Amino acid sequence: MTGRLAGRVVVVTGAARGQGRSHAERFAEEGADLVLLDHCAQVDSVPYPLATPADLAETAALAGKHGHGVLAVEADVRDLAALESVRDTALERFGRIDVVLANAGVGSFGPALELTEQQWDDVVDIDLTGVWKTVRAFVPPMVTRGDGGSVVLTSSVAGLVAFLNLAHYTAAKHGVTGLMKALAVELAPHRIRVNSLHPTTVDTPMIDNTDARKLFLPGVPDPDRDTAAELMKSLNALPVPWVESIDVSNAALWLASDEARYITGIALPIDAGATAPYKIPH
């Protein structure tokens, strides 16, 4: 086998589409066997359609074209017992876990003082607590095996700076950043590296929907995709409205590979300069 991750087993949550699908395909290209998880059901407080079982099956098929093992399971990251069951199945099939990509996440929108309790709970439970539960389920076998590994947590630029009308998302993603730092210290003696990714807007269904466009473009009635793309360039220092999922996947691949063998505890922006305090207008 060839590839930077040949012979390694990689867990990806939120794998059915978007960044998760991109991660699955990119890691399969590099020789990894894959354990793919997604809830594949709607969450009532999320205003855009979430992934379906058909989406997860399509991701598994796309990753499987590279000829490596693929285990795809519907599981909710809020359910620790379900994650542990997937872990046990993965260990029976592959015998090991080397990399964990805690990617699953959702968003909803509204001023902090107007968010419903359900909106808050769903975002924090999935985007933060679900990340911890993913680590809690899948990392202990890596510790026991004693052969090191890599954990990559998907945060956001909202894990570094504040976003208006996204207090729950900002809080959750800041929490992921803190969780990463704590895990990096605790797992370092086991040679398990832990880092986080902080993308700007990514061209996925979480951003490419009516509610998100209205959030980022207040005062623009019902903006279409082309209008949104032009105006959203102002979010970034580079003149682009968003990055692609593959840009995040390539960063995740580097962090998971031996090329980053001594990189741990970092918050890596893939942000097109979005976190720069001052930007030249495009």
C-alpha positions in Angstrom: 0.0 0.0 0.0 1.1 3.6 -0.7 0.0 6.9 0.6 0.7 9.0 3.7 -1.9 7.1 5.7 -1.4 3.6 4.3 -2.4 1.0 6.8 -4.0 3.4 9.2 -7.6 3.6 10.4 -9.3 7.0 10.4 -12.6 7.8 12.1 -14.7 10.7 10.6 -17.8 12.1 12.2 -20.3 14.1 10.2 -19.1 12.2 7.2 -22.2 12.1 5.0 -21.5 15.3 3.1 -19.7 18.6 3.1 -16.3 18.7 4.9 -16.8 15.2 6.3 -17.3 13.7 2.8 -14.2 15.6 1.6 -12.2 14.3 4.5 -13.3 10.7 3.7 -12.3 10.9 0.1 -9.0 12.7 0.7 -7.9 10.3 3.4 -9.0 7.3 1.3 -6.8 8.6 -1.5 -3.9 8.5 1.0 -4.5 4.8 1.8 -6.5 5.0 5.0 -9.3 2.6 6.1 -12.3 4.6 7.2 -14.9 4.5 9.9 -17.6 7.0 8.8 -20.3 8.2 11.1 -23.3 10.6 10.6 -26.6 11.1 12.4 -28.4 11.1 9.0 -31.5 12.8 10.5 -32.9 16.2 10.9 -32.5 18.3 14.1 -35.6 20.4 14.6 -33.8 23.6 15.6 -31.5 23.6 12.6 -32.9 25.7 9.8 -31.4 23.8 6.8 -31.7 20.2 5.7 -29.2 17.9 7.2 -27.6 14.8 5.7 -29.6 11.6 4.9 -28.7 7.9 4.9 -28.4 8.2 1.1 -25.7 10.9 1.6 -23.7 8.6 3.9 -24.0 5.7 1.5 -22.7 8.0 -1.3 -19.7 9.1 0.8 -18.9 5.4 1.5 -19.1 4.6 -2.2 -16.9 7.5 -3.2 -14.3 6.6 -0.5 -14.5 2.9 -1.3 -13.4 3.6 -4.9 -9.9 3.9 -3.6 -9.9 0.2 -2.6 -9.6 0.5 1.1 -11.9 -0.6 3.9 -14.9 1.5 4.7 -17.3 1.1 7.6 -20.2 3.5 7.4 -22.6 3.7 10.4 -25.5 6.0 11.3 -24.8 7.3 14.8 -25.4 10.5 16.7 -22.4 12.1 18.4 -24.7 13.0 21.3 -25.1 9.3 22.1 -21.9 8.0 23.8 -23.2 4.4 23.9 -23.8 4.5 20.2 -20.3 5.8 19.5 -18.8 3.1 21.7 -20.7 0.5 19.8 -19.3 1.8 16.5 -15.8 1.8 18.1 -16.2 -1.8 19.1 -17.3 -2.8 15.6 -14.5 -0.8 14.0 -11.9 -2.6 16.3 -13.4 -6.0 15.3 -13.1 -5.2 11.7 -9.8 -3.2 11.5 -8.1 -4.0 14.7 -7.0 -0.5 15.5 -7.8 3.2 15.4 -5.0 5.7 14.4 -6.7 9.0 13.6 -9.9 10.6 14.9 -11.5 13.5 13.0 -14.3 15.0 15.1 -16.0 16.9 12.4 -19.7 16.7 13.1 -21.4 20.0 13.7 -24.6 22.1 13.1 -25.6 25.7 13.3 -28.6 27.9 13.8 -28.9 31.7 13.9 -30.3 34.5 16.1 -29.3 37.1 18.6 -28.1 35.7 21.9 -31.0 37.1 23.8 -33.5 35.6 21.4 -32.1 32.1 21.0 -34.4 29.4 22.2 -33.2 26.9 24.8 -33.5 24.2 22.2 -31.3 26.1 19.7 -28.6 26.5 22.4 -28.8 22.9 23.6 -28.6 21.4 20.2 -25.6 23.4 19.0 -23.6 23.0 22.2 -24.6 19.3 22.6 -23.5 18.5 19.0 -20.7 20.9 18.4 -18.9 20.7 21.7 -20.2 17.8 23.9 -20.4 15.6 20.8 -16.7 16.3 20.1 -15.8 15.3 23.7 -18.0 12.1 23.4 -16.3 11.3 20.1 -12.9 11.5 21.8 -14.1 9.7 24.8 -15.3 6.8 22.7 -12.5 6.4 20.1 -9.3 7.6 21.7 -9.0 5.1 24.7 -8.0 2.2 22.3 -5.3 4.5 20.9 -3.9 5.0 24.4 -4.1 1.3 25.2 -2.3 0.3 21.9 0.5 2.6 22.8 1.5 3.5 19.2 0.5 7.2 19.2 -1.9 8.8 16.8 -3.6 12.0 15.8 -6.8 13.7 16.8 -8.2 16.6 14.8 -11.1 18.6 16.1 -13.1 20.8 13.8 -13.6 24.2 15.3 -14.1 27.4 13.3 -12.9 31.0 13.0 -15.8 31.3 15.5 -13.6 29.4 17.9 -11.1 32.3 17.7 -13.2 35.4 17.4 -16.9 36.3 18.0 -19.6 36.1 15.4 -22.8 38.2 15.8 -26.1 36.2 16.0 -24.1 33.0 16.7 -23.5 33.2 20.4 -24.2 29.5 20.9 -22.0 28.4 18.0 -19.2 30.8 19.0 -19.4 29.5 22.6 -19.3 25.9 21.4 -16.4 26.4 19.0 -14.4 28.3 21.6 -15.0 25.3 23.8 -13.6 23.0 21.2 -10.5 25.1 21.1 -10.1 24.8 24.9 -10.8 21.1 24.8 -8.1 20.7 22.1 -5.6 22.4 24.3 -6.4 20.3 27.4 -6.4 17.0 25.4 -3.1 17.9 23.7 -1.4 18.1 27.1 -3.1 15.1 28.6 -2.5 12.8 25.6 1.1 13.9 24.8 2.7 11.3 27.1 0.9 8.7 24.9 2.3 10.3 21.7 -1.2 11.2 20.6 -1.2 14.6 19.0 -4.3 16.8 19.2 -5.0 19.9 17.1 -7.9 21.9 15.9 -9.0 23.4 12.5 -10.5 26.8 12.2 -12.1 27.3 8.8 -13.7 30.5 7.6 -16.9 30.1 5.7 -16.8 26.9 3.7 -18.9 26.2 0.6 -21.2 23.6 2.3 -24.9 23.4 3.0 -24.3 25.0 6.4 -23.3 28.3 4.7 -25.1 27.9 1.3 -28.6 28.4 2.6 -31.1 31.2 2.9 -30.8 31.7 6.7 -27.0 31.8 6.6 -27.0 34.3 3.7 -29.4 36.6 5.6 -27.1 36.3 8.7 -24.0 37.4 6.9 -25.8 39.9 4.7 -28.1 41.9 6.9 -30.3 44.3 5.0 -30.1 42.4 1.8 -33.5 40.8 1.1 -33.4 37.2 0.2 -29.9 37.2 -1.4 -29.2 34.6 -4.0 -25.9 32.6 -4.1 -24.2 35.0 -6.6 -25.1 38.1 -4.6 -24.0 36.3 -1.4 -20.7 35.2 -2.9 -19.8 38.8 -3.9 -20.7 40.4 -0.6 -19.3 37.7 1.5 -15.8 38.5 0.2 -15.7 41.2 2.8 -15.5 38.6 5.5 -12.1 37.5 4.3 -8.8 39.3 3.7 -8.2 37.3 0.5 -10.8 38.2 -2.1 -12.8 35.0 -1.9 -16.3 34.5 -0.4 -15.5 31.1 1.1 -13.0 28.2 1.0 -13.7 24.7 -0.3 -14.0 21.6 1.7 -10.9 20.2 0.1 -8.9 23.1 1.6 -9.9 22.0 5.1 -9.3 18.3 4.2 -5.7 19.0 3.1 -5.0 20.7 6.4 -6.6 17.8 8.3 -4.5 15.4 6.3 -1.3 17.3 7.1 -2.1 17.3 10.8 -2.9 13.6 10.7 0.2 12.6 8.8 3.8 12.1 9.9 4.7 15.4 8.3 3.2 17.0 11.4 4.6 14.4 13.8 5.7 17.0 16.4 2.8 19.4 15.9 0.3 19.3 18.8 -1.9 21.8 20.6 -2.2 24.2 17.7 -5.3 26.0 16.5 -4.8 26.1 12.7 -6.8 28.7 10.7 -7.9 28.0 7.2 -9.5 31.4 7.1 -8.4 33.3 4.0 -7.4 36.0 6.4 -10.8 36.3 8.0 -9.3 36.7 11.5 -7.2 39.7 10.5 -8.4 42.7 12.6 -8.2 45.0 9.6 -8.9 44.2 6.0 -8.7 46.1 2.7 -12.2 46.3 1.2 -12.7 44.2 -1.9 
